[in-house]
């Protein structure tokens, strides 16, 4: 990675918004980059709004706050409405097209619809929709090796949830495969 990346991730509480942000921030640290993860929760935990900002950089990061993201990852329609105009020109929007109906259009921004909930249901576990979206991001932004992502997931899942590692890795691969067919 040779430049700073600013990523906004947003959705409802319980959709795995924070986990996507944590994986990216930890991966930045594992890749010996500077990274910041800045979470923001609505008044409820599940069902309320949740978003986080991640900054990953080869140089020092002065602030976790930024006005526009290079990448916007949105998991629901209210989050898309709130953040769609907060993406830099030339940036990207990756969105869960299972929950956001209609085509998202934004001038001078690349847009990637990913039917994450539908794909997760086909995989047999709807809770990994966030990992499918993460896989799409990782395919579009080749910043971290597969090994780094696997190590980070092992750490985040902890000893008590290692049985979920393989399904999460499979979901990431599905997201990568899906978006590779869309093209950059």
Secondary structure as a PSIPRED ss2 file (coil, helix, strand):
# PSIPRED VFORMAT (PSIPRED V4.0)

   1 X C   1.000  0.000  0.000
   2 X C   1.000  0.000  0.000
   3 X C   1.000  0.000  0.000
   4 X C   1.000  0.000  0.000
   5 X E   0.000  0.000  1.000
   6 X E   0.000  0.000  1.000
   7 X E   0.000  0.000  1.000
   8 X E   0.000  0.000  1.000
   9 X E   0.000  0.000  1.000
  10 X E   0.000  0.000  1.000
  11 X E   0.000  0.000  1.000
  12 X E   0.000  0.000  1.000
  13 X C   1.000  0.000  0.000
  14 X C   1.000  0.000  0.000
  15 X C   1.000  0.000  0.000
  16 X C   1.000  0.000  0.000
  17 X H   0.000  1.000  0.000
  18 X H   0.000  1.000  0.000
  19 X H   0.000  1.000  0.000
  20 X H   0.000  1.000  0.000
  21 X H   0.000  1.000  0.000
  22 X H   0.000  1.000  0.000
  23 X H   0.000  1.000  0.000
  24 X H   0.000  1.000  0.000
  25 X H   0.000  1.000  0.000
  26 X H   0.000  1.000  0.000
  27 X H   0.000  1.000  0.000
  28 X H   0.000  1.000  0.000
  29 X H   0.000  1.000  0.000
  30 X H   0.000  1.000  0.000
  31 X C   1.000  0.000  0.000
  32 X C   1.000  0.000  0.000
  33 X C   1.000  0.000  0.000
  34 X E   0.000  0.000  1.000
  35 X E   0.000  0.000  1.000
  36 X E   0.000  0.000  1.000
  37 X E   0.000  0.000  1.000
  38 X E   0.000  0.000  1.000
  39 X E   0.000  0.000  1.000
  40 X E   0.000  0.000  1.000
  41 X E   0.000  0.000  1.000
  42 X C   1.000  0.000  0.000
  43 X C   1.000  0.000  0.000
  44 X C   1.000  0.000  0.000
  45 X C   1.000  0.000  0.000
  46 X C   1.000  0.000  0.000
  47 X C   1.000  0.000  0.000
  48 X C   1.000  0.000  0.000
  49 X E   0.000  0.000  1.000
  50 X E   0.000  0.000  1.000
  51 X E   0.000  0.000  1.000
  52 X E   0.000  0.000  1.000
  53 X E   0.000  0.000  1.000
  54 X E   0.000  0.000  1.000
  55 X E   0.000  0.000  1.000
  56 X E   0.000  0.000  1.000
  57 X E   0.000  0.000  1.000
  58 X C   1.000  0.000  0.000
  59 X C   1.000  0.000  0.000
  60 X C   1.000  0.000  0.000
  61 X C   1.000  0.000  0.000
  62 X C   1.000  0.000  0.000
  63 X C   1.000  0.000  0.000
  64 X C   1.000  0.000  0.000
  65 X C   1.000  0.000  0.000
  66 X C   1.000  0.000  0.000
  67 X C   1.000  0.000  0.000
  68 X C   1.000  0.000  0.000
  69 X E   0.000  0.000  1.000
  70 X E   0.000  0.000  1.000
  71 X E   0.000  0.000  1.000
  72 X E   0.000  0.000  1.000
  73 X E   0.000  0.000  1.000
  74 X E   0.000  0.000  1.000
  75 X C   1.000  0.000  0.000
  76 X C   1.000  0.000  0.000
  77 X H   0.000  1.000  0.000
  78 X H   0.000  1.000  0.000
  79 X H   0.000  1.000  0.000
  80 X H   0.000  1.000  0.000
  81 X H   0.000  1.000  0.000
  82 X H   0.000  1.000  0.000
  83 X H   0.000  1.000  0.000
  84 X C   1.000  0.000  0.000
  85 X C   1.000  0.000  0.000
  86 X C   1.000  0.000  0.000
  87 X E   0.000  0.000  1.000
  88 X E   0.000  0.000  1.000
  89 X E   0.000  0.000  1.000
  90 X E   0.000  0.000  1.000
  91 X E   0.000  0.000  1.000
  92 X E   0.000  0.000  1.000
  93 X E   0.000  0.000  1.000
  94 X E   0.000  0.000  1.000
  95 X E   0.000  0.000  1.000
  96 X E   0.000  0.000  1.000
  97 X C   1.000  0.000  0.000
  98 X C   1.000  0.000  0.000
  99 X C   1.000  0.000  0.000
 100 X C   1.000  0.000  0.000
 101 X C   1.000  0.000  0.000
 102 X C   1.000  0.000  0.000
 103 X C   1.000  0.000  0.000
 104 X C   1.000  0.000  0.000
 105 X C   1.000  0.000  0.000
 106 X C   1.000  0.000  0.000
 107 X C   1.000  0.000  0.000
 108 X C   1.000  0.000  0.000
 109 X C   1.000  0.000  0.000
 110 X E   0.000  0.000  1.000
 111 X E   0.000  0.000  1.000
 112 X E   0.000  0.000  1.000
 113 X E   0.000  0.000  1.000
 114 X E   0.000  0.000  1.000
 115 X C   1.000  0.000  0.000
 116 X H   0.000  1.000  0.000
 117 X H   0.000  1.000  0.000
 118 X H   0.000  1.000  0.000
 119 X H   0.000  1.000  0.000
 120 X H   0.000  1.000  0.000
 121 X H   0.000  1.000  0.000
 122 X H   0.000  1.000  0.000
 123 X H   0.000  1.000  0.000
 124 X C   1.000  0.000  0.000
 125 X C   1.000  0.000  0.000
 126 X H   0.000  1.000  0.000
 127 X H   0.000  1.000  0.000
 128 X H   0.000  1.000  0.000
 129 X H   0.000  1.000  0.000
 130 X H   0.000  1.000  0.000
 131 X H   0.000  1.000  0.000
 132 X H   0.000  1.000  0.000
 133 X H   0.000  1.000  0.000
 134 X H   0.000  1.000  0.000
 135 X H   0.000  1.000  0.000
 136 X H   0.000  1.000  0.000
 137 X H   0.000  1.000  0.000
 138 X H   0.000  1.000  0.000
 139 X H   0.000  1.000  0.000
 140 X H   0.000  1.000  0.000
 141 X C   1.000  0.000  0.000
 142 X C   1.000  0.000  0.000
 143 X C   1.000  0.000  0.000
 144 X C   1.000  0.000  0.000
 145 X C   1.000  0.000  0.000
 146 X H   0.000  1.000  0.000
 147 X H   0.000  1.000  0.000
 148 X H   0.000  1.000  0.000
 149 X H   0.000  1.000  0.000
 150 X H   0.000  1.000  0.000
 151 X H   0.000  1.000  0.000
 152 X H   0.000  1.000  0.000
 153 X H   0.000  1.000  0.000
 154 X H   0.000  1.000  0.000
 155 X H   0.000  1.000  0.000
 156 X H   0.000  1.000  0.000
 157 X H   0.000  1.000  0.000
 158 X C   1.000  0.000  0.000
 159 X H   0.000  1.000  0.000
 160 X H   0.000  1.000  0.000
 161 X H   0.000  1.000  0.000
 162 X H   0.000  1.000  0.000
 163 X H   0.000  1.000  0.000
 164 X H   0.000  1.000  0.000
 165 X H   0.000  1.000  0.000
 166 X H   0.000  1.000  0.000
 167 X H   0.000  1.000  0.000
 168 X H   0.000  1.000  0.000
 169 X H   0.000  1.000  0.000
 170 X H   0.000  1.000  0.000
 171 X H   0.000  1.000  0.000
 172 X H   0.000  1.000  0.000
 173 X H   0.000  1.000  0.000
 174 X H   0.000  1.000  0.000
 175 X H   0.000  1.000  0.000
 176 X H   0.000  1.000  0.000
 177 X H   0.000  1.000  0.000
 178 X H   0.000  1.000  0.000
 179 X H   0.000  1.000  0.000
 180 X H   0.000  1.000  0.000
 181 X H   0.000  1.000  0.000
 182 X H   0.000  1.000  0.000
 183 X C   1.000  0.000  0.000
 184 X C   1.000  0.000  0.000
